[in-house]
Amino acid sequence: MSLYRNSAWFLKGVTEFTRNAFLSASKRFVEKDLEVSMAGRSFMITGANSGIGKATAMAIAKKGGTIHMVCRNKDKAEEARADIVKESGNKEVYVHILDLSETKKVWEFAEAFKRKYKALNVLINNAGAIMSQRDVNAEGLEKSFATNVLAIYILTKSLIPLLEKSADPRVITVSSGGMLVQKLRTGNLQHERGRYDGTMVYAQHKRQQVVMTEQLAKTHANIHFSVMHPGWVDTPAVANAMPDFHTSMKESLRTPEQGADTVVWLAVSEAATTNPSGRFYQDRKMVSAHLPLAWTHSSDLEEQKLLSLLEDLAKTFQPH
């Protein structure tokens, strides 16, 4: 990563990604955008037992939406579900146990969900993983790639037919501002070559999520796709994966509810779908997915290559 990109990113972060930046941005928010009932609409949220995922689930449950929490840890998921039901008064909250790093199981889960449920209005790809060292799953795939990129691709692609049958379908992916320092790279998806830097690997995956969103929006015009940056948020994931950053920035970090605000806005508001599909958001507005002069743009051909590689990989593990 170039020194320029790094410096430009940090400067942007300090001015736009903090708690104070959220409070400043929120002055232009339209309150009535979120004054809506979600009764009769269903939402799948991955990683819904803590942090941004739980805050999103709570906010939508309070609006009457049916929540499908997709979580890895059963005990934590059930505990979070109990909190959501108690605080929202909404019992239509369901727990599904799935480890997104297990590629075949992601397929099996999505296919079973389609058989069991008649509708899914909104898919929120929120779960993510930052690994401190390279590790592989049962299928031999690098675990963070399997979780952050391939699982999102498989889950989204498999659920598209169900989404398309449902009213006002939307897909929202929670990315990260870290992707601004990364240009798309398709040549080393499994990070088999070079030194493994978990934070930079994660940032590359977040760039891939942005590209995936842009490309899927082109091929599935009747679904509203969006991808967003929640800002710098105080979550267990950040505390565990980036302890130094978490400690030094703790007073400036957003709450999970502030981090979830744009996810909720994209998921429930009418205003969100008046914008074009496939765009990148921060604090309820479309923003550029690139830093100025950072040379992170890639060609259409390269972006299509990513989707083609993901499609081939996904098919390899598809149950027959």
Residue frames relative to the residue before (quaternion, step in Angstrom):
aa qw qx qy qz dx dy dz
M 1.0000 0.0000 0.0000 0.0000 0.00 0.00 0.00
S 0.4429 -0.7101 0.4740 0.2738 3.58 -0.81 0.93
L 0.6114 -0.5520 0.4262 0.3739 3.53 -1.24 0.58
Y 0.6195 0.5483 -0.3463 0.4422 3.59 1.04 -0.79
R 0.6666 0.5048 -0.3129 0.4504 3.59 0.81 -1.00
N 0.6500 0.5379 -0.3044 0.4422 3.53 0.96 -0.98
S 0.6955 0.4752 -0.2688 0.4672 3.57 0.85 -1.03
A 0.6609 0.5089 -0.3054 0.4592 3.57 0.92 -0.93
W 0.6417 0.5297 -0.3150 0.4565 3.56 1.05 -0.81
F 0.6839 0.4871 -0.3027 0.4509 3.58 0.86 -0.96
L 0.6291 0.5314 -0.3265 0.4640 3.57 1.02 -0.82
K 0.6426 0.5090 -0.3099 0.4816 3.58 0.98 -0.87
G 0.6522 0.5407 -0.3084 0.4326 3.56 0.96 -0.93
V 0.6739 0.5015 -0.2946 0.4556 3.55 0.87 -0.98
T 0.7364 0.4142 -0.2372 0.4796 3.60 1.04 -0.71
E 0.8171 0.2907 -0.1235 0.4823 3.62 1.07 -0.63
F 0.7417 0.4676 -0.2312 0.4216 3.63 1.06 -0.62
T 0.5804 0.6326 -0.3518 0.3731 3.60 1.27 -0.25
R 0.7064 -0.4276 0.3525 0.4403 3.54 -1.38 0.04
N 0.6650 0.5021 -0.3108 0.4572 3.60 0.91 -0.89
A 0.6212 0.5376 -0.3366 0.4602 3.57 1.08 -0.74
F 0.6300 0.5203 -0.3310 0.4720 3.58 1.05 -0.74
L 0.6599 0.5116 -0.3126 0.4529 3.58 0.88 -0.94
S 0.6424 0.5111 -0.3114 0.4786 3.57 1.07 -0.76
A 0.6724 0.4964 -0.2930 0.4644 3.60 0.90 -0.96
S 0.6478 0.5689 -0.3219 0.3912 3.58 1.00 -0.86
K 0.5258 0.6405 -0.4086 0.3827 3.59 1.23 -0.32
R 0.7145 0.4138 -0.2596 0.5009 3.60 1.16 -0.52
F 0.4503 0.6933 -0.4611 0.3225 3.64 1.23 -0.04
V 0.3445 -0.7111 0.5738 0.2156 3.56 -1.12 0.73
E 0.4134 -0.7627 0.4402 0.2313 3.58 -0.32 1.27
K 0.6806 0.5154 -0.3093 0.4189 3.57 0.90 -0.89
D 0.4595 0.6770 -0.4502 0.3575 3.64 1.22 -0.21
L 0.7703 0.3445 -0.1734 0.5078 3.57 1.03 -0.82
E 0.5362 0.6092 -0.4108 0.4155 3.58 1.28 0.09
V 0.4029 0.7023 -0.4630 0.3607 3.53 0.61 1.24
S 0.3738 -0.6894 0.5644 0.2578 3.55 -1.21 0.52
M 0.2166 -0.7817 0.5753 0.1055 3.55 -0.97 0.91
A 0.2770 0.7750 -0.5181 0.2329 3.59 1.25 0.35
G 0.7975 0.2685 -0.2117 0.4971 3.57 -0.88 0.96
R 0.6705 0.4406 -0.3097 0.5102 3.61 1.26 -0.06
S 0.2230 -0.7993 0.5471 0.1099 3.58 -0.98 0.82
F 0.1664 -0.7929 0.5861 0.0041 3.51 -1.08 0.96
M 0.1500 -0.7515 0.6348 0.0992 3.57 -0.92 0.94
I 0.0290 -0.8011 0.5970 -0.0304 3.56 -0.78 1.08
T 0.2416 -0.7657 0.5773 0.1485 3.59 -0.64 1.07
G 0.8073 0.2031 -0.1799 0.5241 3.57 -1.10 0.72
A 0.3035 0.8191 -0.4390 0.2102 3.55 1.10 0.77
N 0.5752 0.6356 -0.3796 0.3479 3.60 1.19 0.07
S 0.8005 0.1061 -0.0857 0.5836 3.62 1.23 -0.11
G 0.8187 0.3197 -0.1908 0.4371 3.53 -1.38 0.07
I 0.8445 -0.1201 0.1190 0.5081 3.54 -1.07 -0.87
G 0.6356 0.5531 -0.3272 0.4279 3.59 1.01 -0.82
K 0.6793 0.4743 -0.2879 0.4804 3.56 0.92 -0.91
A 0.6435 0.5217 -0.3215 0.4586 3.60 0.97 -0.85
T 0.6329 0.5223 -0.3169 0.4756 3.59 1.07 -0.76
A 0.6586 0.5129 -0.2998 0.4619 3.56 0.90 -0.99
M 0.6477 0.5263 -0.3098 0.4556 3.58 0.95 -0.90
A 0.6799 0.5017 -0.2955 0.4457 3.60 0.83 -0.99
I 0.7010 0.4546 -0.2740 0.4763 3.60 0.92 -0.89
A 0.6016 0.5493 -0.3549 0.4587 3.60 1.08 -0.69
K 0.6403 0.5289 -0.3172 0.4580 3.59 1.04 -0.78
K 0.6819 0.4504 -0.2801 0.5036 3.59 1.21 -0.44
G 0.6251 -0.6034 0.3114 0.3850 3.57 1.30 0.24
G 0.4502 0.7037 -0.4472 0.3198 3.58 1.26 0.09
T 0.4424 -0.6361 0.5547 0.3034 3.56 -1.25 0.51
I 0.1720 -0.8206 0.5429 0.0481 3.57 -0.71 1.12
H 0.1083 -0.7457 0.6546 0.0609 3.54 -1.01 0.94
M 0.1612 -0.7984 0.5781 0.0483 3.55 -0.33 1.31
V 0.1021 -0.7808 0.6146 0.0460 3.59 -0.69 1.08
C 0.1053 0.8239 -0.5335 0.1595 3.55 -0.33 1.31
R 0.5067 -0.6648 0.4669 0.2886 3.53 -1.23 0.53
N 0.7789 0.3277 -0.1458 0.5145 3.56 0.97 -0.93
K 0.4181 -0.7568 0.4482 0.2273 3.58 -0.46 1.24
D 0.6707 0.5086 -0.3097 0.4422 3.60 0.85 -0.95
K 0.6790 0.4802 -0.2897 0.4737 3.58 0.88 -0.96
A 0.6405 0.5361 -0.3183 0.4484 3.56 1.04 -0.81
E 0.6768 0.4890 -0.2927 0.4660 3.58 0.89 -0.91
E 0.6245 0.5310 -0.3262 0.4707 3.56 1.09 -0.74
A 0.6644 0.4903 -0.2949 0.4809 3.57 0.96 -0.89
R 0.6194 0.5445 -0.3375 0.4539 3.58 1.01 -0.81
A 0.6486 0.5222 -0.3130 0.4568 3.58 0.93 -0.94
D 0.6340 0.5265 -0.3203 0.4672 3.61 1.01 -0.83
I 0.6807 0.5028 -0.2863 0.4492 3.56 0.89 -1.01
V 0.6593 0.5047 -0.3037 0.4672 3.59 0.92 -0.94
K 0.6686 0.5161 -0.2993 0.4440 3.56 0.92 -0.95
E 0.7431 0.4280 -0.2374 0.4564 3.58 0.80 -1.02
S 0.7351 0.4197 -0.2335 0.4785 3.59 1.03 -0.77
G 0.3418 -0.7340 0.5080 0.2937 3.57 1.14 -0.63
N 0.5650 0.5879 -0.3654 0.4491 3.57 1.34 0.18
K 0.2222 -0.8095 0.5319 0.1118 3.59 -0.55 1.15
E 0.5598 0.6141 -0.3871 0.3995 3.59 1.28 -0.18
V 0.4109 0.6681 -0.4900 0.3805 3.53 0.73 1.17
Y 0.0580 -0.8347 0.5462 -0.0405 3.57 -0.50 1.23
V 0.2858 -0.7584 0.5668 0.1478 3.54 -1.04 0.86
H 0.0484 -0.7582 0.6501 0.0144 3.57 -1.02 0.90
I 0.2516 -0.7868 0.5463 0.1385 3.60 -0.72 1.01
L 0.2092 0.7616 -0.5805 0.1981 3.55 -0.70 1.17
D 0.2348 -0.7222 0.6332 0.1493 3.56 -1.01 0.88
L 0.3498 -0.7878 0.4722 0.1845 3.58 -0.37 1.25
S 0.5904 0.5654 -0.3845 0.4288 3.60 1.21 -0.21
E 0.6415 0.5028 -0.3219 0.4817 3.61 1.27 -0.24
T 0.3364 -0.8331 0.4039 0.1722 3.51 0.18 1.41
K 0.6795 0.4812 -0.3084 0.4600 3.62 0.81 -0.92
K 0.6543 0.5269 -0.3093 0.4456 3.57 1.04 -0.80
V 0.5798 0.5613 -0.3762 0.4553 3.59 1.14 -0.56
W 0.6337 0.5203 -0.3126 0.4796 3.57 0.97 -0.89
E 0.6890 0.5012 -0.2868 0.4379 3.56 0.78 -1.11
F 0.6396 0.5277 -0.3192 0.4589 3.57 1.00 -0.85
A 0.6891 0.4934 -0.2892 0.4451 3.59 0.80 -1.03
E 0.6626 0.5000 -0.3076 0.4652 3.58 0.95 -0.85
A 0.6543 0.5026 -0.3079 0.4738 3.61 1.00 -0.83
F 0.6267 0.5412 -0.3379 0.4475 3.60 1.02 -0.80
K 0.6485 0.5244 -0.3131 0.4544 3.59 0.98 -0.85
R 0.6608 0.5023 -0.3124 0.4620 3.58 1.04 -0.73
K 0.7212 0.4758 -0.2444 0.4402 3.56 1.00 -0.83
Y 0.8017 0.2765 -0.1181 0.5167 3.59 0.95 -0.88
K 0.4390 -0.7349 0.4717 0.2115 3.54 -1.01 0.90
A 0.8112 0.1216 -0.0427 0.5703 3.58 1.19 -0.46
L 0.0429 0.7284 -0.6835 -0.0191 3.52 -1.35 0.47
N 0.2363 -0.8156 0.5160 0.1127 3.56 -0.47 1.20
V 0.8208 0.0702 0.0089 0.5669 3.56 0.96 -0.85
L 0.1369 -0.7491 0.6442 0.0719 3.55 -1.02 0.95
I 0.0737 -0.7883 0.6105 0.0219 3.59 -0.79 1.04
N 0.1839 -0.7832 0.5909 0.0600 3.55 -0.43 1.32
N 0.0726 0.8421 -0.5244 0.1026 3.56 -0.01 1.31
A 0.6195 0.5853 -0.3603 0.3792 3.63 0.96 -0.80
G 0.0765 0.7906 -0.6046 0.0597 3.55 -1.10 0.70
A 0.1895 -0.7845 0.5808 0.1062 3.56 -1.27 0.29
I 0.1241 -0.7347 0.6617 0.0837 3.53 -1.09 0.86
M 0.1737 -0.7990 0.5707 0.0750 3.58 -0.64 1.12
S 0.4126 -0.7047 0.5123 0.2658 3.59 -1.01 0.75
Q 0.7887 0.0558 -0.0577 0.6096 3.60 1.22 -0.42
R 0.6241 -0.5675 0.3831 0.3765 3.54 -1.20 0.51
D 0.0607 0.7747 -0.6247 0.0771 3.54 -0.92 0.98
V 0.2603 -0.7765 0.5508 0.1610 3.60 -1.13 0.52
N 0.4514 -0.6744 0.5135 0.2789 3.56 -1.21 0.53
A 0.7628 -0.3759 0.2610 0.4568 3.57 -1.32 -0.04
E 0.6893 0.4700 -0.2749 0.4780 3.59 1.15 -0.62
G 0.5519 -0.6344 0.3810 0.3846 3.59 1.30 0.00
L 0.5221 0.6280 -0.4149 0.4010 3.59 1.26 0.28
E 0.5534 -0.5921 0.4591 0.3638 3.57 -1.08 0.72
K 0.5269 -0.7270 0.3488 0.2687 3.55 -0.65 1.22
S 0.6909 0.4639 -0.3223 0.4512 3.60 0.83 -0.82
F 0.6041 0.5296 -0.3509 0.4811 3.60 1.11 -0.63
A 0.6447 0.5307 -0.3187 0.4485 3.58 0.95 -0.92
T 0.7059 0.4648 -0.2511 0.4718 3.59 1.01 -0.87
N 0.7857 0.4075 -0.1831 0.4279 3.54 0.68 -1.19
V 0.7941 0.2892 -0.1321 0.5181 3.57 1.08 -0.65
L 0.7562 0.4065 -0.2422 0.4520 3.58 0.48 -1.19
A 0.6413 0.5259 -0.3316 0.4497 3.62 0.96 -0.82
I 0.6464 0.5087 -0.3190 0.4707 3.59 0.98 -0.83
Y 0.6394 0.5231 -0.3237 0.4612 3.56 0.98 -0.85
I 0.6930 0.4800 -0.2816 0.4584 3.60 0.82 -1.02
L 0.6625 0.5107 -0.3095 0.4522 3.57 0.85 -0.97
T 0.6843 0.4878 -0.2850 0.4610 3.56 0.87 -0.98
K 0.6906 0.4849 -0.2898 0.4516 3.58 0.78 -1.02
S 0.6717 0.5040 -0.3016 0.4515 3.58 0.94 -0.88
L 0.7362 0.4256 -0.2315 0.4726 3.58 1.02 -0.79
I 0.4186 0.7287 -0.4601 0.2865 3.63 1.23 -0.14
P 0.6555 0.5024 -0.3524 0.4402 3.69 0.81 -0.77
L 0.6556 0.4936 -0.3077 0.4815 3.60 1.05 -0.76
L 0.6330 0.5234 -0.3220 0.4708 3.58 1.00 -0.81
E 0.6817 0.5098 -0.2915 0.4363 3.57 0.91 -0.94
K 0.6471 0.5013 -0.3163 0.4795 3.59 1.20 -0.46
S 0.6690 0.5162 -0.2748 0.4589 3.57 1.28 -0.40
A 0.5820 -0.6057 0.4174 0.3467 3.57 -1.19 0.55
D 0.8660 0.0110 -0.0182 0.4996 3.57 -1.13 0.82
P 0.0988 0.8472 -0.5170 0.0723 3.61 0.71 1.04
R 0.0425 -0.8012 0.5967 -0.0142 3.56 -1.05 0.81
V 0.1072 -0.7473 0.6502 0.0854 3.55 -1.25 0.58
I 0.0452 -0.7969 0.6019 -0.0245 3.56 -0.73 1.13
T 0.0962 -0.7910 0.6023 0.0474 3.58 -0.87 0.92
V 0.3211 -0.7362 0.5684 0.1786 3.55 -0.90 1.01
S 0.1041 -0.7996 0.5912 0.0167 3.55 -0.43 1.28
S 0.3718 -0.7031 0.5421 0.2712 3.59 -1.07 -0.67
G 0.5708 -0.5993 0.4431 0.3446 3.54 -1.13 0.66
G 0.5098 0.6570 -0.4115 0.3731 3.57 1.24 -0.35
M 0.5933 0.5952 -0.3669 0.3990 3.57 1.16 -0.58
L 0.5363 0.6486 -0.3990 0.3640 3.61 1.20 -0.41
V 0.6813 0.4683 -0.3001 0.4759 3.61 1.15 -0.47
Q 0.6864 0.4889 -0.2649 0.4686 3.58 1.28 -0.11
K 0.2428 -0.6993 0.6515 0.1659 3.51 -1.15 0.80
L 0.5898 -0.5855 0.4184 0.3663 3.58 -1.04 0.76
R 0.0089 -0.7674 0.6410 -0.0046 3.55 -1.01 0.94
T 0.1431 -0.8200 0.5506 0.0629 3.58 -0.70 1.04
G 0.5842 0.6520 -0.3447 0.3386 3.59 1.25 -0.22
N 0.7876 0.2252 -0.1127 0.5623 3.60 1.19 -0.35
L 0.0235 0.8719 -0.4888 0.0182 3.57 0.96 0.94
Q 0.7295 0.4195 -0.2326 0.4875 3.59 1.05 -0.74
H 0.3604 -0.7606 0.4695 0.2669 3.60 1.33 0.02
E 0.2305 0.7882 -0.5269 0.2192 3.52 0.92 1.02
R 0.7374 0.3564 -0.2025 0.5368 3.59 1.21 -0.53
G 0.7888 0.3236 -0.2459 0.4611 3.54 -1.19 0.63
R 0.6660 -0.4916 0.3782 0.4145 3.54 -1.36 0.14
Y 0.3621 -0.7339 0.5347 0.2106 3.58 -0.99 0.84
D 0.0095 0.7704 -0.6354 0.0514 3.57 -0.54 1.22
G 0.3874 -0.7902 0.4264 0.2090 3.56 -0.15 1.34
T 0.6577 0.5160 -0.3185 0.4469 3.58 0.99 -0.81
M 0.6857 0.4646 -0.2824 0.4840 3.59 0.99 -0.85
V 0.5827 0.5530 -0.3623 0.4726 3.60 1.13 -0.65
Y 0.6477 0.5201 -0.2968 0.4710 3.58 0.97 -0.95
A 0.6563 0.5122 -0.3093 0.4597 3.59 0.95 -0.91
Q 0.6309 0.5160 -0.3287 0.4771 3.60 1.05 -0.75
H 0.6396 0.5193 -0.3259 0.4637 3.58 0.99 -0.80
K 0.6480 0.5169 -0.3151 0.4622 3.56 1.05 -0.75
R 0.5957 0.5177 -0.3536 0.5021 3.60 1.18 -0.55
Q 0.6475 0.5239 -0.3192 0.4521 3.58 0.95 -0.86
Q 0.6162 0.5398 -0.3448 0.4583 3.60 1.08 -0.67
V 0.6354 0.5246 -0.3276 0.4623 3.59 1.02 -0.80
V 0.6612 0.5015 -0.2937 0.4743 3.57 0.95 -0.95
M 0.6297 0.5408 -0.3236 0.4543 3.58 0.97 -0.90
T 0.6542 0.5203 -0.3035 0.4574 3.58 0.93 -0.94
E 0.6573 0.5133 -0.3062 0.4591 3.59 0.90 -0.94
Q 0.7044 0.4768 -0.2670 0.4530 3.57 0.89 -0.96
L 0.6642 0.4941 -0.3132 0.4654 3.62 0.93 -0.84
A 0.5993 0.5653 -0.3544 0.4425 3.58 1.10 -0.65
K 0.6470 0.5262 -0.3174 0.4513 3.60 1.08 -0.70
T 0.7620 0.3980 -0.2088 0.4662 3.58 0.99 -0.81
H 0.7564 0.2693 -0.1728 0.5706 3.61 1.26 -0.27
A 0.1224 -0.8814 0.4545 0.0400 3.50 0.53 1.31
N 0.7026 0.4740 -0.2942 0.4417 3.62 1.09 -0.48
I 0.6230 0.4410 -0.3631 0.5343 3.59 1.27 0.34
H 0.3252 -0.7317 0.5586 0.2164 3.60 -0.97 0.81
F 0.1202 -0.7993 0.5884 0.0227 3.57 -0.52 1.26
S 0.1003 0.7725 -0.6259 0.0381 3.55 -1.13 0.66
V 0.1441 -0.7508 0.6389 0.0862 3.54 -1.28 0.47
M 0.0615 -0.8470 0.5276 -0.0198 3.58 -0.88 0.83
H 0.3287 -0.6852 0.6104 0.2233 3.50 -1.41 0.33
P 0.3217 -0.7950 0.4816 0.1803 3.60 -0.60 1.09
G 0.5380 -0.5628 0.4275 0.4595 3.57 1.28 -0.25
W 0.6140 -0.5059 0.4240 0.4327 3.55 -1.30 -0.19
V 0.0391 -0.8520 0.5182 -0.0632 3.55 -0.30 1.32
D 0.4254 -0.6900 0.5328 0.2429 3.55 -1.08 0.84
T 0.2163 0.7674 -0.5676 0.2053 3.57 -0.08 1.33
P 0.6507 -0.5041 0.3791 0.4228 3.61 -1.22 0.36
A 0.6251 0.5602 -0.3420 0.4225 3.60 1.02 -0.79
V 0.6679 0.4854 -0.2977 0.4793 3.60 0.95 -0.89
A 0.6449 0.5319 -0.3187 0.4469 3.59 0.93 -0.90
N 0.7018 0.4695 -0.2651 0.4656 3.61 0.97 -0.87
A 0.7591 0.4162 -0.2163 0.4515 3.56 0.83 -1.01
M 0.8045 0.1481 -0.0595 0.5721 3.59 1.06 -0.72
P 0.0756 -0.8655 0.4931 0.0445 3.60 0.65 1.12
D 0.6504 0.5190 -0.3295 0.4462 3.63 0.97 -0.80
F 0.6479 0.5042 -0.3024 0.4843 3.57 0.94 -0.94
H 0.6564 0.5289 -0.3086 0.4407 3.58 0.91 -0.97
T 0.6803 0.4921 -0.2902 0.4590 3.59 0.90 -0.94
S 0.7155 0.4650 -0.2705 0.4457 3.58 0.82 -1.00
M 0.7704 0.3608 -0.1834 0.4926 3.60 1.06 -0.72
K 0.3225 0.8185 -0.4547 0.1390 3.59 1.30 -0.15
E 0.6901 0.4936 -0.2901 0.4427 3.59 0.89 -0.90
S 0.7181 0.4445 -0.2438 0.4767 3.58 1.20 -0.49
L 0.5289 0.6655 -0.4013 0.3411 3.58 1.26 -0.25
R 0.5072 -0.6416 0.4917 0.2988 3.55 -1.18 0.68
T 0.5079 -0.5861 0.5167 0.3628 3.55 -1.26 0.34
P 0.6409 -0.5102 0.3820 0.4278 3.63 -1.17 0.35
E 0.6263 0.5403 -0.3396 0.4478 3.62 1.06 -0.71
Q 0.6503 0.4905 -0.3145 0.4875 3.59 1.02 -0.76
G 0.6408 0.5267 -0.3120 0.4632 3.57 1.04 -0.79
A 0.7002 0.4747 -0.2548 0.4685 3.56 1.11 -0.79
D 0.4637 0.7364 -0.4301 0.2401 3.59 1.17 -0.46
T 0.7119 0.4422 -0.2696 0.4743 3.60 0.81 -0.95
V 0.5758 0.5612 -0.3778 0.4590 3.62 1.13 -0.60
V 0.6714 0.4918 -0.2878 0.4738 3.57 0.88 -1.01
W 0.6453 0.5281 -0.3137 0.4542 3.59 0.94 -0.90
L 0.6731 0.4829 -0.2900 0.4793 3.59 0.96 -0.88
A 0.6880 0.5095 -0.2729 0.4387 3.58 1.09 -0.75
V 0.8308 0.2781 -0.1045 0.4706 3.60 0.94 -0.82
S 0.6786 0.5405 -0.3214 0.3795 3.61 0.99 -0.66
E 0.5113 -0.6055 0.5117 0.3319 3.54 -1.21 0.54
A 0.5981 0.6092 -0.3523 0.3833 3.56 1.05 -0.84
A 0.6250 0.5759 -0.3436 0.3996 3.60 0.97 -0.87
T 0.7390 0.4337 -0.2445 0.4539 3.59 0.90 -0.90
T 0.5158 0.5892 -0.4540 0.4250 3.60 1.22 0.18
N 0.6055 0.5269 -0.3485 0.4840 3.59 1.30 -0.23
P 0.6166 -0.5480 0.3952 0.4041 3.60 -1.16 0.45
S 0.5215 -0.6253 0.4875 0.3153 3.55 -1.22 0.57
G 0.7705 0.4059 -0.2699 0.4108 3.56 -1.24 0.53
R 0.5685 0.6432 -0.3639 0.3615 3.58 1.25 0.09
F 0.4723 -0.6646 0.5233 0.2476 3.52 -1.41 0.41
Y 0.1307 -0.8304 0.5416 0.0058 3.58 -0.86 1.05
Q 0.0070 0.7411 -0.6712 -0.0121 3.47 -1.34 0.55
D 0.8490 -0.0438 -0.0065 0.5266 3.59 -0.81 1.02
R 0.7246 -0.5040 0.2129 0.4190 3.52 0.77 1.28
K 0.7182 0.3692 -0.3113 0.5009 3.61 1.05 0.52
M 0.5518 -0.5953 0.4690 0.3481 3.53 -1.22 0.59
V 0.0010 -0.7847 0.6195 -0.0233 3.56 -0.95 0.92
S 0.6287 -0.5297 0.4010 0.4042 3.56 -1.26 0.30
A 0.3834 -0.7143 0.5401 0.2261 3.56 -1.12 0.72
H 0.7039 0.3943 -0.2497 0.5355 3.58 1.29 0.30
L 0.4357 -0.6390 0.5612 0.2948 3.54 -1.20 0.63
P 0.5513 -0.5989 0.4368 0.3828 3.63 -1.03 0.59
L 0.8704 0.1066 -0.1020 0.4698 3.56 -1.12 0.84
A 0.4955 0.6943 -0.4101 0.3229 3.61 1.21 0.31
W 0.3629 -0.7704 0.4658 0.2404 3.60 1.29 0.00
T 0.4132 0.7140 -0.4747 0.3068 3.61 0.87 0.90
H 0.4550 0.6697 -0.4659 0.3569 3.60 1.25 0.12
S 0.1094 -0.7767 0.6136 0.0915 3.57 -1.14 0.57
S 0.6045 -0.5868 0.3982 0.3628 3.56 -1.22 0.46
D 0.6455 -0.5037 0.4098 0.4022 3.54 -1.29 0.39
L 0.6237 0.5612 -0.3258 0.4358 3.54 1.06 -0.84
E 0.6644 0.4994 -0.2920 0.4732 3.57 0.97 -0.93
E 0.6580 0.5117 -0.3046 0.4608 3.58 1.00 -0.85
Q 0.6493 0.4962 -0.3121 0.4845 3.58 1.04 -0.77
K 0.5954 0.5703 -0.3519 0.4432 3.57 1.14 -0.68
L 0.6144 0.5425 -0.3513 0.4525 3.61 0.99 -0.78
L 0.6869 0.4851 -0.2902 0.4567 3.57 0.84 -1.00
S 0.6364 0.5320 -0.3184 0.4590 3.56 1.05 -0.77
L 0.6510 0.5029 -0.3076 0.4782 3.60 1.00 -0.84
L 0.6503 0.5111 -0.3120 0.4674 3.59 0.99 -0.83
E 0.6354 0.5331 -0.3244 0.4548 3.58 1.00 -0.87
D 0.6677 0.5022 -0.2985 0.4614 3.59 0.91 -0.93
L 0.6618 0.4998 -0.3000 0.4714 3.58 0.96 -0.89
A 0.6457 0.5383 -0.3140 0.4413 3.57 0.93 -0.95
K 0.6634 0.5223 -0.2980 0.4453 3.57 0.94 -0.95
T 0.5886 0.6009 -0.3570 0.4062 3.56 1.11 -0.75
F 0.7852 0.3233 -0.1481 0.5070 3.58 1.03 -0.80
Q 0.4246 0.7086 -0.4621 0.3227 3.56 1.29 0.21
P 0.4270 -0.7000 0.5004 0.2779 3.60 -0.82 0.93
H 0.2937 -0.7742 0.5346 0.1690 3.60 -0.94 0.80
